[in-house]
């Protein structure tokens, strides 16, 4: 069984049981980067009363991996087909975290026939001096309103960011 604790008392504080496993590794999730966590392993036998001595307490500090976080005010762009020229835009923020440095290519595509999506920028560059960028995505269509349908919804999705 794997146990974890945190805080100033470290290994000498109460511990919570995370899991029981037969694997030789464990990936702890939902931890705060930069905070120290302490772990012990207690081997367990075939019954709950059969267990061995605990391992030495081990400290670990998770780090924040370099990436770019995408923040948009909504997950979709709605085009009103009753407008003369149906068009809508959304401004998204891109933030470099975990010492990410490099460029990110932007693209915008629509799976809806006769609807287009474009970004005002195709390349964002991040450095220690430039950690945040904004980009505007504009969607438009040549579709006219038809019976029962007065709008086209374009949902936003994000590919992976590769350093």
Secondary structure, 3 states (H helix, E strand, C coil): CEEEEECCCHHHCCCEEEECCCCCCCCCCCCCCCCEEEEEEEEECCCCCCEEEECCCEEEECCCCCEEEEEECCCEEEEECCCCCCEEEEEEEEEEECCCCEEEECCCCCCCCCEEEEECCCEEEEECCECEEEEEEEEEECCCCECCECEEEEECCCCCCCC
